[in-house]
Amino acid sequence: MKNFLLQFGGKATNELQAQYEKSENWRDGHFQNLEESDMLMPLSKIPAVIYKQLTKKGQTPKENLPIIPFEEEQFLATSDIAKFIWYGHSVVLMRLNNKTILIDPMLGSDTTPIAPISNKRFSANSLSLIDDFPEIDLILLTHDHYDHLDYDSIQKLKHKTQRYYVALGLKRHLVRWGVAAELITEFDWWNDAMLGDIKITFTPTQHFSGRGLTDRAKCLWGGWAFKTEKETIWFSGDSGYAKHFKTIGEHLGPFDFAFMECGQYNHDWHPVHMFPEECIQAALDAHVKKAMPVHWAGFALSYQHTWTDPADGFVKYAKEKELDYLLPEIGQLFTYSDSLQDAWWR
């Protein structure tokens, strides 16, 4: 019962909400998107959504997706260009300017740890990957949804992590889970900080947050931009298509490379997730030179598409719009100068 309750994280106490109120993005008791984007689904519609989710064919692979083993020596080797490993869904391990950075490290096996129906990961034994990871200089967290912030993963990572940069309001969860408060920095949109010689900026998205019935939008949501003397990189974060992409491009672009949210889209929650064609347009709006899709190949969270549709759609529209792209395999070490366009998911 204790672990069950811990899954919800920390409570947004009155004292904490008084701090959140100082943000211009907090209004009427919760954080707000820059544009109107109602995500409240009528209770009468939920049974139909659950039924479609359980009966849709092609949502999961026929077999577990393999993960290429981690090679520490190759990952830590000195490089003039950023190196990355994608572990399915939105988990990205980066080596940038001799710093090891881990984004949204949800490596657990289930995105519904508090629900009677499980939603299992497409790959087996993913949590054990953490055992092989080197010391983490920085963990970045975009928001507090279960498919991005995982209790089991944090428990394994907190003993090898130096610092945490997180969305405003998310700190309370980590502290509840035993992470020292002084290691955590919260970010409002457009806040930035330096990690060595890397400038890291929290960028806006159009989404929402919450881990229970009473804490919706009590934590902010966003993406992360990285700028060094040589490179600009962007992790878009979960988002519906909106005007903020152009603003990000104007303020922080152009980007040499970007991880673009593309997956778990659905007409029922279209305001907060992008369809593939919107994902490509968002990348173009933000002046991205080369991109790859994330938020897919990890879990089945939408009945709208099969597990391969996000990648197929991303490739189709990237070609139509002449956006350079790559699609590495899960666990594959790569740089954005690589040419990885084989349809491995097929």
N, C-alpha and C positions, 0 to 999 in steps of 0.2 A: 504493500500500500504506500510505503514511503517513497519508493522509486516512481510509482504512478503519479503521485502528487508533485514530485520534483520535475516531471516532464513539463509541467506548466510554467516553470521558471519562477522569477520573482514577481511580486505584486506591484502594480502601479499605485503606490500609496499616495495619499493627499500631499505629503511632503514632496514626493518625486514629481507629481503632476504640477505642483507650484513651480518647479524648476522648468518643466517642459513648456509652461505657459510663456516663458521668456522668448520662445521661438516664434517668429512671425508665421511659421507653418502650423502652429497649434491654434485652433479656434473651436469654440463651443465644446470643449472637453475632450478633444482628440486632434490628432494630426490630420491635415487636409492635403489633397492633391492640388496642383497648381490650376487644373481645369476640373470642371464638374465631372464626376465619374462615379455614379452610384453603383455599389456592388451588392446591395442588400437583395438577396434572392427570397421571394415569398416562400414561407414554410410549405405551402401547398405544392410547390414545384420540386421540393427536395426528393420525395420518393421516386419520381420519374427519373431524376438525374442519377440516383443510386442504381436504379434498375438498368439504365443504359450503360452505366459504368461497369456493371457486373456482367452484362451480356454482349457487349461489343467485342467482335472478333478482331484479331490482329494487333491488339494493344500491347502484347508482350512477345518477346522472342520465343521461339520454340525450345531453345536451349539457353542456358546461362551465357551471357556475353563474357568472353575472356578478358582478363586484365593483364597487360604486359608487365612483368615484374620490374620493380624499381631498382635502378642501378645508381647507387649513391655516388660513385666515383665519376661517372659520366655527368650526372646532374650538377655536381659541385665544381667540375672542371672550369677553369677560367675561360670566359668567352667574351667577345666584343659585342655580342648581341644577346638579347634576352632569350631565355629558354623556358619552356613550359611543358607541363604534363596535365592532361585533362583526364579526370577519373569518372566521367559520365555525369549527367545532369549538370550541376553548376559548380562542381569542385575543380578548382584550378590550382596547381602548385607551380610557382614561378621562381626563377632564379634571375634576379635583376640587379646589376651593379654589385655583385657579391653578397646580396641579401636574399634569404629564402622567405618567400611570402606565400601564404596559403589562403585562398578565398573560399568562403562558404563551405567549410569542410564537413558536409553532411556525408559521412562514410558509413553510417549505420545501415541496417538491413531493412528498415521499415519506416515509412513516412507517417504511419498512423499508430504510434505507440500507445495512444489513449483510446483507440476505437476498437469495437468488437471484431471488425473486419480488417485484416492486415493488408498492406500494400507493399509487397516485397520488391526489393531491388532486383534489377536484371542481371547483376553480377554477384557471385558468391564470395563470402569471406572478405568483403571490402574493408571492414573495420580493422582487420589485421594489417592492412597496408601501413597504418600509423606506426607500427613497431619498427618498420624499416626506414621511416622518414628521418632525416637529420634534424638537428635543432632548428626550430622555426623562429626566425627573427620577428615575424609579424603575422598575425591572423587578422583578416578582414572579414567583416560580417555585414551583409547588405540589409537584412531584416530578420525578423524572428519566426517566420513560418517553419514548420517542421521539416520541409524538404530543403532547408538552407541552414538551420540551426538545430543541431542534434546533441542531446544530452550525452549519449554514449561516446560520441566522437570527442566532445570537449573533455570528458573524464580522462580519455587516453592522451589527449594532446596537451593538457594544461601542465604536465610535468616536463615538457620540452619546448614550451613557447615563452618567448621573451616579452612580447607586447601584443595588445589587441586594439585595433581601430574598429569602432562599431557605430551603427546608426544610433542616433539620439533616442534614448529610451531602452536600448538593448542591454546596457550595462547591468541592470538589475537581475537579469537572468544568469549571467556569468557569475556574479557575486553569489547568488543563491546556490550555484553549483560548485562553489569553492575556489573560484579564481580571485586572486588578490585585487582589490579595487584600484590600487595604485598602478596596476599594469594596464588598465583599460582607459581609453580615451573615446568619448562620444563625439559624433560629428553631426552637425546640422548641414543642410544642403549648402554647398559652395565653401564650407570650411575646408582648410587644408593644413597639412603638417609635413615636416621633413623626416624621412627615415634615411639617415646618412645624407647622400646627395640626391635622393629621390623625392620629388614633390608629389604628394598624394592628396587628391581632392575628392570629396564626396559629392557626387552629382545627382540631380533630381531624377526621379522616375514617376510614373503614374501607376500606383499599385496600392497595397494596403498591408496590414499586419495583424498579428494576434495569434495566441496559442490556446485560448479558451473562449468561453461564451461571453465573458465580461471585459475583455481587454482588447477589443478590436480597435486598431489605429492608435494604440497607446505607445507605439514604437514607430519611429520613422522608417522609411525605406529608400533605397537609392542604389547607385552604382559607384565605381571607383576609377579614377583616372590617374595615370602615372606619367610623370615627366622627368627625364634626365637630360643631360647635355646632348645626348645622341638620339633618344627615342621618346616617342609618345605612345602610350598604350591605354586602352580603355576596356573596362568590364561594365557592360551596359546595365546589368541588374534587371530584375523582373519589371516589366512595364507594358502598358498599352501604348499605342502610337499616339503621339501628341506633339505639341510645338516645342517642348523642351529639348528635343534632339537637335534642332537647329541652333538653339541657344548654347548647348554644350559645344557644338562644333565651332561656333563663333568665338566662344570664350577660351576653349582649351585645345581645339583641333588645329591643324589636321592630325589624325592619328595614323601612325604606321600600321597599327594592328588593333583589332577589337574583338572581344568575345560578345556576341550578340544573342540575347535571349530569343529562342525560337523553339517552342515546344510547350505542350500543355495548354494550347490555345483552344478556345471554345466560344461559340456564339453566346452562351449563357454568361460568360465572364469576359467578353470581348474588351471592355474598357481597361482591363488590367493585364492583358497578355496579347502579344502580337501574332498575327498570322504570318507565314513566311514572306509574303510579298511586302507586308508592312515592315518586317524586320530588315529587309534589304533597303527599303526606302529610308528607314531610320538611320542605317549606317551611312547612306549617301548624304542625308541631312547633316550628320555629324562630321562629315568630311573624313570618313574612314577609307584608307587606301586598300586594306586587306582585312578580311573578317572570317570568323568561323562561328557556327551555331553552337550554343550551349542550352541547357535546360531540356535536354532530351537524352535518350539512351540510358536512363537511370530508373525511372518509375513511370507507371501508367496513371496519370492524374487527370486525363481528359478522355471522354468517349468520342470526341470529335474526330480524332485521327488515330491511325495505326502508329506503332512505335517507329517506323521508318519514314513516315510522311514528313516530319519536320526537316530531315536531312534532304530528302528528295525535293521538297519545295524550296528550300534554301538554295540548292544548286540550280534549280530551274530559273528562279528569279534573279540570282546573281549573274547567271549567263546572259539573261535578257537585258539586264541593266549594266552589264560589263563591269561588275564589281569583282575584283580578284578575291579568291577565297581558298581555304584549305579545310580538310576534315580529317584530323588524325584519328588513329585508333585509340581505344581506351587504355591509358597507361603509357602511351608512346611519347618519348621525349622528342621535342621538335622546337624549331625556331620559325618565325614568320617568313623567313627567306626560303623555307622548304616548299616543295611542290607536292602537296598531299591531296590529290583529287580523286583517288580511286574510291569507288563506292563499296567500301569494306562491309558495310551493313547489309549489303545484298548477298 
